[in-house]
């Protein structure tokens, strides 16, 4: 009872309280309830508890079967020994056999030092099963307490990470080691807390305010995911009309092409009311990823965000998009991509950081995806970034464009600096230079930087009035759904959801 009280004073629930909160009443079937470690050295013979510091089993979450792993910090700080690890690895293996999603609730002080290399072997066994399960069943990690050292790689191998603000943290080496090796002063939250991984590192997909909020997020996330890679995501009968018009979309794009607008407003207007659930909201804000429903069908949304560095693609945005696209593909979730992109981010830092390599991940992910891919060109769609954002050339099944779309190698002003540079150099006054640019820009947009030119080349299927976008996308999606492709491998999956 003393350890349980300590857990509560830390504003944390116990492992069994978390399991009870996640699962439907009386649905939990526990595995390895009486398992114990076998170590007798270092006083461990007297330190035993049924379950060896981890609760595992199967149960129902909102009526759907899932596998649960919950580390118990009240026994030896939730430290991981061989039996503890065997239970966790076996749970993930059972999830693959049963075809159930995995929810792994992390709250552990790390490897159990008293068990030596057996504890390290235990981590390896879990990593191996995480990797085998990748692309077979959805895996969700919930960081509800310490997760340090080797332990961090299990969540990193899983599909989604939820971290609790104030109590959860993740890092490879702790503040003391950092101080010793680099001289930097820090603490657990500044080094690897929720806000760090949500906004800076991109490790966390969601931040929760406490354990209860974390479990609420997990339940909502599961409502968008299939049980496994051989099933479709859950359909929900829509209350929203498929042909609902959104007149506000007709005026959402500013007349000035240099002015920003919030892509969230477009998302909210197109998809089923209240259905959008954003993923990695705090990181790489120049792009938006998340789940929504379109006439009741789950889809993955990828969108540029014009009001954050103009929606440009940089290193972090590339990783964010490619990771999300691969997840949707392996779990049969169609993709809708909303495009307003001026290009890839220029600069020495981006080039030296490998923007070429990172940007190629977007191309690879979209090219490899076999789920239905729908694309909406909204405004800017320039250069290589136009190609990368699920263009026809990467296998998009249906591409629509608003009349405001500008599809070209570059913006008209940039093209002027190249194509009429001699005329500009010979201009006798600033007014004459401005006149040359203005005339060129008008002609360039009329001839090239518009959706009609791209449509004439069969790169755009339809040019739609913004208010009618929802109706058009519903028709396109429902015509493509029967064509979902599944590639069977060993184990039965398309491919693993590889960390990128």
N, C-alpha and C positions, 0 to 999 in steps of 0.2 A: 504493500500500500504506500510506503514511503516513496518509492520510485515513481509510482503513478501520480502521487501528489506533486512531485517535482516536475513531472511532465506537464501537468496542468498549469503549474505556476509559470512555466515557460510559454504559456499560451498555445500549447500543443495537445492534440488528442492522442490517446494511445493507439497502438496498431489495431486492436480489436474494435475500438470506437470508430476508427476510420473505415474499417471494413463494413461495420454495421451501417454507417452513414451512406456508404457508396451503394450497397446492395439492397435489394428488396427484402422485406422482412421474411425470415425463416427460409431463405433461398440458399444460404451458404453451405457448401459441402467442403469441409477442411481436409487437406492432405498433410500427412506427416505431423499430426498433432502432438505425438509423444516423442518425436525425434530429439536426441540429445547428443552433444559432442562427446568424444571419447578421450579427451586429453586429461592426463593426470598430473602433469608437471605444472610448476609455477602457481600452485594453489588452485588449479582448475578443477581438481577432483571434487571440491566442495562447492564449486560454482556451476551449477547445472539448473536448467529450467526446461520444462516441456516446450518443444517447438524450436529451441536453440536460437531464440531472438528473431524469428521471422514467421509470419502467418501466411500460409498459401492455401489456395483452393479455388473452387469455381462457384459461381452464383449468378443471379440475375440482376441486371441493372436496368430499371424501367422495362422489365419483361424480356430483356435480351441477355443471353448467356455471355459471361466474360470470365477470364482468369485473373485472379488477384494475387499480388505479392505485396506484403506490408511488413517492413522492417520494424522491429520492436526495440525502441531506444531504452526501454526500462530494464532490459537485460544486457548487461555489459556494454551499455551505450550503443546497442544495435550492431556491435562489431561483427564482421563477417569471418566465420570459420568454415571449415570444409563441409560440415553437415548443413549449416545455414545456406551455403552456396549451392549444395546439391538440391536442396528443397527449391530454391529459386530457379535454378536451371531446369529442373524437372517440370516445374510449373510452366515455363515457357515452351518446353518440348510438348507438354500436354496440350497447350494452347494450339500448337500447330496441328497436332493429331485431331483435335476436336473442331478446329476451325473457329476459335473464339479469340476476340481481341484480348490483349494483355494490359493491365494497369499495374504498374510497379511503383509503390509508394516508398520513397527513399527517406530514411532517417537513421543514419549509421555513423559511428565514429571512425569507420574505416576497417582495414584489415585487422584481424585478431592476432596481435603480435605473439601471443602464447602458442599459436599454432604454426608459426614459421611459414615455410614455403607452401604448406597445404592451403593457407589462406590465399596466397597468390594464385595457386592453382584454381581455387574457387572462383576468383574473378575471371580467370581465363575461360572456365567452363560457362560462366554466364555470358561473357562476350561472344563466345562461339554460338550459343543458342540465340542470342540477340541477332546475330548475323544470319543464321539459318532461318530465323523467323521473318527477317526483313523481306517485305513484299509478299508474304504469305498471310499474316494476320497483322492488323494495326497494333502498334505498341506505343503506350503512353507512359511517360515517366513523370512522377510528381515529386518534387523536391520539397520535403516538409521539415527538414532538419539538415544536419551536416551531410555533405556528399563531397569527399575529398580524396586526393590521390588517385589511385587506379579506379576507384568507384565511379568517377565522373564519366568513364567511357561507356558504361552501360547506357545511361541516359542519352549520351551523344550518338549511340548506335540506334536508338529508338526513333520513332517518327515524330513525336511531339514531346515537349518538355513544359510542364507547368511548375512554377516556383513560387513559394509562399514568401511574401515580403516580411522581413524582420526575423524569421526563424529559419528559412531555407538559405543555403549558400553552397556554391560549388567552386572548387579550385584544385589545381594540380598540387601546388605547394602552399602551405599556410603562411600567415603573416610573419611568424618567427623565422621561417626559412628565407622568406623574401628579404627580411631585414638583415639576416646574416649574409646572404649572397649578393644582394644589390644595394643594401643600405637604405632601402625605401621603407618609410613608416606607413603602415596601413592596418586595417582590421578586417575581420571576416566579411562584413557587409560591403565595405569599400572595395575589397579585393574580388569578391565573388558573390555578392548579394543579388537580390532579385532585380533591382534597377540596373545594375551593371550588365547582367546577362540579357535583359529585355531590351535595353536601349543601345548598348555599346558592343557587346560581343556577338549578339544574335543567337546565343545558345538557347535562350528561353523563348518559347512561342507565346506563353501566357503568364501573367502575374496575378496571383491571388492575394487577398488581404489576410486570410487566415485559412486554417484547414478546411473549414466548412465551405468557404468560397472556392477553394481549390477543387473540392469534390463536385461542387455545382458546375464548375467549368468542365471537368472531365465528363460529367453526364451530358452536358450540352454538346461537347465535341463528339462523343459517341453517337449522338442522334444523327450525325451527318455521315457516319462511316459504315461501310459494310462489315459483316462478320469476318470476312476473309476475301482473298483475291478471286475466288470463284463465284462470289455473289455480287449483286448490285447493291448500291447504297439504298437505305430505306426511303420509300416513297411516302409522302404525306399528302393526303387529299387537300388541295389548295382551297382557301377561302377567297383568294384573289382571282379576278377574272383574267383569262389568258389574253384577251384583246383589250385590256385596260390601256387607255392612252394617258400619257403624262405630258400635258401641254407645257409644263415648266421646262422641259428639255428643249423646246424650240428656241428658247432664249438664254440657255445656260452658257453657251460658248460666247465669250466676249467678241465684239467686232474687231477690236485690236488684237492681232495674233500674239502680241507680246504680253497680254494680260493673262493672269492665272484664274483658274476656277477650281472648285473642290470636286474631285472625281467621286467622292463618297456620295454626293448628291445624285450623280448619274446612276450609281449602283443602287441606291435606295429606290430610285424611280423605276428602274427596269425590272428588278427581281421581285419575287413575292414579298409582300409587305412584312417587315420585321424579321426576314429570314437571314440577313447577312451576318456572318460570324467571322470577324477578321482574325487572321493568323499573323504573328510577328508584327503587331501593330506598332511597336516602339522602335523597330530597327529598320534601316534602309527605307525611310518614309517616302522616298521618291517613287516607290512602287507599292501597290496594295495587293495583298493576297488574302484569300479567305474562302469560306464556303457560303453558298446561298442556295435558294431553291427557285426554280423556274417552272411555274405551273406544277409545283409539287415535287419535281425531280431535283435531286442534289446535283449541284455543279460546282466546279472550282473556278473562282474568279481571279484573274490576273489583270492588273490595270496600272498604267502610269498615273502618277499624281502630279498634275501640273503646278500645284501650289507649293511644292517642295522641290527646290532646285530644278524647276520646269519639267519634272518627270524624267530627267535624263537617266540613262543606264550607266551605273558605275560598278565597281567591284562587288560591293555588298548587295546591290540590287540584283546583279547577275546571279549571285549565289542564292538569294532569296527566291527568285523566280524559278530557277532550275530545280532546286530542291522540291518546291511545291508542285511543279509540273510533274516531276517523276512520281511523287506520292500519288497524285490524282490518277496518273496512268496505271500504276500497278494495282490500284483498288477501284478501277472501272468508274471513275468519276469524270464526266465530260468537262471540257474546259471552255470557258468564255473569256476572251482577251479583249480588253478595252484599251485602245491605242491613242495616245497623244504624246509622242516622243520626239524630241528634237535631235537625238543622236546619242552616241556614247560620250561619256565625260572625257573631255580633253585634259591634258596636263602631265607634267613630269611624274608626279606622285602616282597617278593612275597607271601610266605606262610602265613605270618601274615596279609597281605592285602587281602587274600581270593582268591588266584589263583584257588583253587579247585572250589569255587562257581562261579567265573567268567568263568573259562574254561568250566564248565558245560553248560554255556549259548550257547557256540558254538555247543555242542552236541545236545542240545534241539532244537536250531534253524534249524540245518540241518535235524534232525530226523523228525521235524514237517513239513518241507517244502514239498509241493506236486508238485511244478513246476519241469520240466525236470532238472536233475542235472548231469552235465558232469564234470569229473575230469581228470586232466593230472598230472601224477607223473613224475617229471622232474629229481630230484636228490635225496636228502635225504628225507626219510619219515619214521621217527623213533617213536616207542613207542605209547603212548597215543595221541601224536600230529598227527601221521599218521591216527589214527582212526578219530580224530576230523575234519580233513581237508577233509570232504565229501568223506569218503571211502565207499566202497561197503557195509560195515557193518552198515553204517548210512543211507543206502537207495539210494546211487548214482546209477543212471540208466545206465551210461556208464563210464568205467574207462579205460583210455589209459595210456601207460607209454613209456617213452623214454628208449633206451637201457642203459642209464646212471643212471637209477633209482635204489636206494638202499632202499628196503622196509624190515625193520627188527625191532626187539625190541629195539635195540640200535646200535650205530656205531660199526664197527669191533674192533677198538682200545679199546673202553669201554668194549666190550664183552670179550676181551682178559684178561683184568684185573680181570674178574670174573671167566671165564671158564678155564684158564690155570694159575691161580694165584700160585698154588703149584710149577709148573715148573719155573715160574718167580722167586719165592722166593728161589729156589734151584740153580738158575743160578750162575755160578762161576765168570762171568765177565759181564760188560755192553754189550760187543759185543754178548755174548751168549744170553743175555736177548733180545737184539734187534732182533736177529735171530729168537728166539721163537715167538716174536710178529709178525714179518714179515710173517713167515710161517702160523701162525694162521689167520692173516688178509686175506691173499690170499685165504686160504681154506674157511674161513667164507664167504667172498664175492662170491666165486665161488658157494658155496652150498646154501646160504641163502639170502645174501644182494644183490639181483638182481631181476629184474622184472619177470624173467622166472619162478622162484620158486613161486612167488605170482600168476602168470598166471596159473600155473599148479593146483593151488587151486581154480581157478575161481574167484580170487579177482581182476584180471586185465583182461579186455576183449581183448585188442589189444596192441601189442608192435609195435610202429610206429617209422619210421625214423623222426627225428625232422623236416626236411624240408617239410614233408607231413602232418604235424599236422593240418594245416588249413583244408585241404581237408577232413580228417577223422572227425574232429569236426563238419564240416558243414553237412556231411552225418548223423552223430549221432543226431545232433540237429533237423534236418528236419524230421527225422524218429520219433522223440519223441514229436514234437510240437502238433500233434493232440490229444495227451494224457493229455494235461493240465487238472488239476483237480481243480474244484471250489467247495468249501463247503459252503452251504448257511446257514446263521444264522439269527439273529435278532439284528440290521438291517442286510440286506443281505451282509455278509462278512465272510471270513474265521475266522479271529481273529484280534484283534487290534494290531497295531504296537507299542507295549509297550516299553517305554524307559527302557534301561538296563544299 
